[in-house]
Amino acid sequence: MKYILFIASFNAFFFLVLLLQKKPRLLHDRIFIFWLFYLGGITAIYAFSMESFASTPVLSGGIIALFLLHGPFLYLYVSTLAFNHNKLKIKNSWHFAPFVAFILYLLIASGFPAYSAAIRVDHVAEGGGGQPILFLFFLALTALSGPVYFVLAQRQLRKTKVFNHNFSSSDIELDWLGKLIPAFGIIWTALIIIAVIHHIFYLFTIDFCINGLMLSLSAFIILIGYFGLKQIGVFISYTDEKPKEAIIETENSIPSLKDDDLDKCFCKIDDYFKTERPYLEPDLTLPKLAKSLNVPHHHLSQVINEVYGQNFFDFINKYRVEEVKNKIVDPQFDNYSLLGIAFESGFNSKSAFNRVFKKFTGKTPSEFRNSQQ
């Protein structure tokens, strides 16, 4: 158990060092840095204090208080990563208020030995009685924090369709977070329920509950690193430009195109793509394309969504994939590597190219090229 915690802590700090090399570091990178420091710290602290955890009231309370930070870090990271936010609002600091309040409570309580002696996470006292009401309140708050923030983070991920409706390039795929968050949320919630059952009905042991939570955190650290390293955009930037904010469409504020106008706009887009091939521009966005077409961006979005049945990201990258396929069989590009062809076709990173190409063709670029030979 202890070795697993040390491995997880080492991984967290190793990924932290990798992230510190990334330039430029955007807001979600900075949040990730603090999050990794927290994850590495809490696993290391618990690994060193496992034997004295339950018998040291203030220490055990402090470690439990640290659980209040995991949810806010997860939520803020997902929010800023999904929507390219470049500034945190003051109201976001309230996510950390319960942790600060819990720590202040423990520090004040430690000055009153008779009172702090009753702050225990086990049931050494007869019948488990005598625990302060305020301490029980913070325990309940900690139990609710994890499940609530997992739900909030999952809701933020579902809103990422806004990003895909405005940008044609992304180095970071968020599907892995969409799978990791529910799985980890279910496990974490189950362990919290077990901890509550322990505290009320005296079933199981506190070591079983806390060890389970710490092991799940360790697994989370390892999985984050695994998926992060697979997607080089998590740790390394390809561009010095800061991503622009996504433009959020509001359905009721913009008049929609009627059938005839929809067809005319479709023909205009189709002709423009055949002659100008705007998808070759790596940083193409919906507003930029709309400006080139002299079409309101909400009308362009409507045509792409209703006529083509796609979001902007898939719409543009499908053209790029076709461009790559044509270049692969073109003798003029025989001396080009697959990555070189990808860059010539509008892609701006290897990870995005491989991911998108397989999505539309069912094959990796190498498999497709070999099949053509």
C-alpha positions as CSV (number, residue, x, y, z in Angstrom):
1,M,0.0,0.0,0.0
2,K,2.7,2.5,1.1
3,Y,4.8,1.7,-2.0
4,I,1.8,2.4,-4.3
5,L,1.3,5.8,-2.7
6,F,5.0,6.7,-3.1
7,I,4.8,5.6,-6.8
8,A,1.7,7.8,-7.3
9,S,3.4,10.7,-5.5
10,F,6.5,10.4,-7.6
11,N,4.4,10.3,-10.8
12,A,2.5,13.4,-9.8
13,F,5.7,15.4,-9.2
14,F,7.3,13.9,-12.4
15,F,4.3,15.1,-14.5
16,L,4.5,18.5,-12.6
17,V,8.2,18.9,-13.7
18,L,7.1,18.1,-17.3
19,L,4.4,20.7,-17.2
20,L,6.7,23.3,-15.8
21,Q,8.7,23.0,-19.1
22,K,5.7,23.8,-21.2
23,K,5.7,27.3,-22.8
24,P,3.5,29.1,-23.0
25,R,1.6,27.9,-20.0
26,L,-2.1,28.7,-20.3
27,L,-4.6,29.0,-17.4
28,H,-5.5,25.3,-17.5
29,D,-1.8,24.5,-17.3
30,R,-1.3,26.6,-14.2
31,I,-4.3,24.9,-12.5
32,F,-3.0,21.5,-13.5
33,I,0.4,22.4,-11.9
34,F,-1.3,23.2,-8.5
35,W,-3.5,20.1,-8.9
36,L,-0.5,17.8,-9.4
37,F,1.3,19.4,-6.5
38,Y,-1.8,18.7,-4.4
39,L,-2.1,15.1,-5.6
40,G,1.6,14.4,-5.0
41,G,1.5,16.1,-1.6
42,I,-1.5,14.3,-0.2
43,T,-0.4,10.9,-1.3
44,A,3.1,11.4,0.2
45,I,1.7,12.9,3.5
46,Y,-0.6,9.9,3.9
47,A,2.2,7.4,3.0
48,F,4.4,8.8,5.8
49,S,1.6,9.0,8.4
50,M,-0.4,5.8,7.8
51,E,0.6,4.3,11.2
52,S,-0.4,7.4,13.2
53,F,-3.3,8.5,11.1
54,A,-6.3,7.6,13.3
55,S,-4.5,8.2,16.6
56,T,-3.6,11.8,15.8
57,P,-6.8,13.9,15.6
58,V,-5.5,17.1,14.1
59,L,-3.4,15.2,11.5
60,S,-6.2,12.9,10.4
61,G,-8.6,15.8,10.3
62,G,-6.2,17.8,8.1
63,I,-5.8,14.9,5.6
64,I,-9.6,14.6,5.4
65,A,-9.8,18.4,4.8
66,L,-7.4,18.0,1.9
67,F,-10.1,15.8,0.1
68,L,-12.1,19.1,-0.2
69,L,-9.5,20.3,-2.8
70,H,-9.7,17.5,-5.3
71,G,-13.2,18.3,-6.6
72,P,-12.6,22.1,-7.1
73,F,-9.3,21.4,-8.9
74,L,-11.0,18.9,-11.2
75,Y,-13.9,21.2,-12.0
76,L,-11.7,24.2,-12.7
77,Y,-9.3,22.3,-14.8
78,V,-12.1,20.8,-17.0
79,S,-13.8,24.2,-17.3
80,T,-10.7,26.1,-18.4
81,L,-9.4,23.3,-20.7
82,A,-12.7,22.8,-22.4
83,F,-13.4,26.4,-23.1
84,N,-9.9,28.0,-23.2
85,H,-10.6,30.4,-20.4
86,N,-7.6,32.7,-19.9
87,K,-8.7,34.3,-16.6
88,L,-10.3,33.0,-13.4
89,K,-13.1,35.0,-11.9
90,I,-13.1,36.0,-8.3
91,K,-16.2,33.9,-7.6
92,N,-14.1,30.8,-8.4
93,S,-12.1,31.3,-5.2
94,W,-15.3,30.3,-3.3
95,H,-14.7,26.7,-4.4
96,F,-11.8,26.6,-1.9
97,A,-13.7,28.2,1.0
98,P,-14.8,24.9,2.6
99,F,-11.2,23.7,2.8
100,V,-10.0,27.0,4.3
101,A,-12.8,26.9,6.8
102,F,-12.1,23.3,7.8
103,I,-8.3,24.0,8.3
104,L,-9.0,27.1,10.3
105,Y,-11.4,25.1,12.5
106,L,-8.8,22.4,13.1
107,L,-6.1,25.0,13.9
108,I,-8.3,26.8,16.4
109,A,-9.4,23.4,17.9
110,S,-5.8,22.3,18.4
111,G,-5.4,25.1,20.9
112,F,-7.9,23.4,23.2
113,P,-6.6,19.9,24.0
114,A,-9.8,18.7,25.7
115,Y,-11.9,19.7,22.7
116,S,-9.5,18.5,20.0
117,A,-9.2,15.1,21.7
118,A,-12.8,14.5,20.6
119,I,-12.0,15.2,17.0
120,R,-11.5,11.7,15.8
121,V,-12.3,9.9,12.6
122,D,-12.5,6.5,14.3
123,H,-14.7,5.4,17.2
124,V,-12.3,4.9,20.0
125,A,-14.5,6.9,22.3
126,E,-17.3,4.7,23.8
127,G,-20.1,4.5,21.2
128,G,-18.4,7.1,19.1
129,G,-20.1,9.8,21.1
130,G,-18.7,13.2,22.1
131,Q,-17.7,14.3,18.6
132,P,-18.2,18.0,18.1
133,I,-21.2,19.0,15.9
134,L,-19.0,21.3,13.8
135,F,-16.5,18.5,13.1
136,L,-19.4,16.3,12.0
137,F,-20.6,19.1,9.7
138,F,-17.2,19.3,8.0
139,L,-17.1,15.6,7.6
140,A,-20.5,15.7,5.9
141,L,-19.3,18.6,3.7
142,T,-16.3,16.5,2.7
143,A,-18.4,13.5,1.8
144,L,-20.7,15.6,-0.4
145,S,-17.9,17.6,-2.1
146,G,-16.5,14.8,-4.3
147,P,-19.8,13.5,-5.8
148,V,-21.0,17.1,-6.4
149,Y,-17.9,18.2,-8.2
150,F,-17.7,15.1,-10.3
151,V,-21.2,15.8,-11.6
152,L,-20.3,19.5,-12.2
153,A,-17.2,18.5,-14.1
154,Q,-19.1,16.1,-16.2
155,R,-21.6,18.8,-17.1
156,Q,-18.8,21.1,-18.2
157,L,-17.5,18.4,-20.5
158,R,-20.9,18.1,-22.2
159,K,-20.7,21.7,-23.0
160,T,-17.5,21.3,-25.1
161,K,-19.6,21.0,-28.2
162,V,-19.4,24.8,-28.1
163,F,-15.7,24.5,-28.7
164,N,-16.1,22.1,-31.6
165,H,-18.6,24.4,-33.2
166,N,-16.1,27.2,-33.4
167,F,-12.5,25.8,-33.8
168,S,-11.0,23.5,-36.4
169,S,-7.9,22.5,-34.5
170,S,-7.3,21.0,-31.0
171,D,-4.2,19.2,-29.7
172,I,-6.1,17.9,-26.7
173,E,-8.9,15.3,-26.9
174,L,-11.3,15.4,-24.0
175,D,-13.0,12.0,-24.5
176,W,-10.6,10.4,-22.0
177,L,-11.7,12.8,-19.3
178,G,-15.3,12.0,-20.2
179,K,-14.6,8.4,-19.4
180,L,-12.3,8.9,-16.5
181,I,-14.5,11.3,-14.5
182,P,-17.6,9.1,-14.3
183,A,-15.6,5.9,-13.5
184,F,-13.6,7.7,-10.8
185,G,-16.7,9.5,-9.5
186,I,-18.5,6.2,-9.0
187,I,-15.6,4.6,-7.2
188,W,-15.1,7.7,-5.0
189,T,-18.8,8.0,-4.2
190,A,-19.0,4.4,-3.2
191,L,-16.0,4.8,-0.9
192,I,-17.6,7.9,0.6
193,I,-20.8,6.0,1.3
194,I,-18.8,3.2,2.9
195,A,-17.1,5.9,5.1
196,V,-20.5,7.3,6.1
197,I,-21.8,3.8,6.9
198,H,-18.7,3.3,9.1
199,H,-19.2,6.5,10.9
200,I,-22.9,5.9,11.6
201,F,-23.2,2.2,12.0
202,Y,-19.6,1.3,13.0
203,L,-19.2,-1.1,10.1
204,F,-15.9,-1.6,8.2
205,T,-12.8,0.2,9.5
206,I,-11.6,3.7,9.0
207,D,-8.3,2.3,7.5
208,F,-10.4,0.5,4.9
209,C,-12.2,3.7,4.0
210,I,-9.2,6.1,3.9
211,N,-7.0,3.5,2.2
212,G,-9.6,3.0,-0.5
213,L,-9.8,6.8,-1.1
214,M,-6.1,7.2,-1.3
215,L,-5.7,4.2,-3.6
216,S,-8.3,5.7,-5.9
217,L,-6.4,9.0,-5.9
218,S,-3.2,7.1,-6.8
219,A,-5.0,5.4,-9.7
220,F,-6.3,8.7,-10.8
221,I,-2.8,10.2,-10.8
222,I,-1.4,7.3,-12.9
223,L,-4.3,7.5,-15.4
224,I,-4.0,11.2,-15.8
225,G,-0.3,10.9,-16.6
226,Y,-0.9,8.0,-19.0
227,F,-3.5,9.8,-21.0
228,G,-1.7,13.1,-20.7
229,L,1.5,11.6,-22.1
230,K,-0.4,10.0,-25.0
231,Q,-1.7,13.5,-25.9
232,I,1.4,15.6,-26.1
233,G,-0.7,18.8,-26.1
234,V,-1.3,18.3,-22.4
235,F,2.4,18.8,-21.6
236,I,3.9,20.5,-24.6
237,S,2.6,23.4,-26.8
238,Y,3.0,23.6,-30.5
239,T,2.1,27.2,-30.8
240,D,2.9,30.5,-29.1
241,E,-0.5,31.9,-29.7
242,K,-3.1,31.9,-26.9
243,P,-6.3,30.2,-27.9
244,K,-9.2,32.6,-28.4
245,E,-12.4,32.4,-26.5
246,A,-15.1,30.3,-28.1
247,I,-18.1,32.2,-29.4
248,I,-21.3,30.9,-27.8
249,E,-24.3,31.0,-30.0
250,T,-27.7,31.9,-28.6
251,E,-30.5,30.3,-30.5
252,N,-33.2,32.8,-29.7
253,S,-31.2,36.0,-30.4
254,I,-30.4,35.3,-34.1
255,P,-33.0,34.8,-36.9
256,S,-32.5,31.5,-38.7
257,L,-32.2,31.1,-42.5
258,K,-35.2,29.9,-44.4
259,D,-35.0,26.9,-46.9
260,D,-34.2,29.0,-50.0
261,D,-31.6,31.1,-48.2
262,L,-30.2,28.0,-46.6
263,D,-29.6,26.5,-50.1
264,K,-28.0,29.6,-51.4
265,C,-25.6,29.8,-48.4
266,F,-24.8,26.1,-48.9
267,C,-23.9,26.6,-52.5
268,K,-21.7,29.6,-51.6
269,I,-19.8,27.6,-49.0
270,D,-19.5,24.6,-51.3
271,D,-18.1,26.7,-54.2
272,Y,-15.7,28.5,-51.9
273,F,-14.3,25.3,-50.5
274,K,-13.7,23.9,-54.0
275,T,-11.9,27.0,-55.2
276,E,-10.1,28.4,-52.2
277,R,-9.6,25.3,-49.9
278,P,-9.7,27.4,-46.7
279,Y,-9.3,24.2,-44.6
280,L,-5.6,24.2,-45.4
281,E,-5.2,27.1,-42.9
282,P,-4.4,25.4,-39.6
283,D,-5.9,28.1,-37.3
284,L,-9.2,28.4,-39.2
285,T,-12.1,29.3,-37.0
286,L,-15.8,29.8,-37.6
287,P,-15.7,33.6,-37.3
288,K,-12.7,33.8,-39.6
289,L,-14.3,31.6,-42.3
290,A,-17.6,33.6,-42.0
291,K,-15.7,36.8,-42.5
292,S,-14.0,35.3,-45.7
293,L,-17.4,34.2,-47.0
294,N,-19.0,37.5,-46.0
295,V,-21.7,35.5,-44.2
296,P,-22.9,36.0,-40.6
297,H,-21.2,33.3,-38.5
298,H,-24.5,32.2,-37.0
299,H,-25.8,31.5,-40.5
300,L,-22.6,29.6,-41.4
301,S,-23.0,27.6,-38.3
302,Q,-26.6,26.8,-39.2
303,V,-25.7,25.5,-42.6
304,I,-22.9,23.3,-41.3
305,N,-25.1,21.9,-38.6
306,E,-28.3,21.4,-40.6
307,V,-27.1,20.8,-44.1
308,Y,-23.9,19.0,-43.5
309,G,-25.0,17.5,-40.2
310,Q,-21.7,18.2,-38.5
311,N,-20.1,20.6,-36.1
312,F,-17.4,23.0,-37.4
313,F,-14.5,20.9,-36.1
314,D,-15.6,17.7,-37.9
315,F,-16.7,19.7,-41.0
316,I,-13.3,21.2,-41.6
317,N,-11.2,18.2,-40.6
318,K,-13.2,15.9,-42.9
319,Y,-11.9,18.1,-45.8
320,R,-8.4,17.8,-44.4
321,V,-8.5,14.1,-44.1
322,E,-9.7,13.9,-47.8
323,E,-6.8,16.2,-48.7
324,V,-4.3,13.9,-46.9
325,K,-5.8,10.8,-48.7
326,N,-5.4,12.5,-52.1
327,K,-1.8,13.6,-51.3
328,I,-0.8,10.1,-50.2
329,V,-1.7,8.6,-53.6
330,D,-0.3,11.6,-55.5
331,P,3.3,10.8,-56.8
332,Q,4.2,14.4,-56.3
333,F,4.2,13.8,-52.5
334,D,6.1,10.5,-52.5
335,N,9.1,12.1,-50.8
336,Y,6.9,13.6,-48.0
337,S,6.5,11.9,-44.7
338,L,2.9,11.4,-43.4
339,L,3.4,14.2,-40.9
340,G,4.7,16.5,-43.7
341,I,1.6,15.7,-45.7
342,A,-0.6,16.3,-42.7
343,F,0.9,19.8,-42.2
344,E,0.5,20.5,-45.9
345,S,-3.2,19.6,-45.5
346,G,-4.1,21.9,-42.6
347,F,-3.3,19.9,-39.5
348,N,-1.1,21.5,-36.9
349,S,-0.1,18.6,-34.7
350,K,0.7,14.9,-35.0
351,S,-1.6,13.9,-32.2
352,A,-4.6,15.7,-33.7
353,F,-3.8,14.3,-37.2
354,N,-3.7,10.7,-36.1
355,R,-6.8,11.0,-34.0
356,V,-8.9,12.7,-36.6
357,F,-7.7,10.6,-39.5
358,K,-8.6,7.3,-37.7
359,K,-12.0,8.8,-36.7
360,F,-13.0,9.4,-40.3
361,T,-11.3,6.5,-42.0
362,G,-11.2,3.8,-39.4
363,K,-7.5,3.4,-40.1
364,T,-4.3,5.0,-39.0
365,P,-2.5,7.1,-41.6
366,S,0.2,4.4,-41.9
367,E,-2.4,1.7,-42.4
368,F,-4.1,3.7,-45.1
369,R,-0.9,4.4,-47.0
370,N,0.1,0.7,-46.9
371,S,-3.3,-0.3,-48.2
372,Q,-2.9,2.1,-51.2
373,Q,0.5,0.7,-52.0
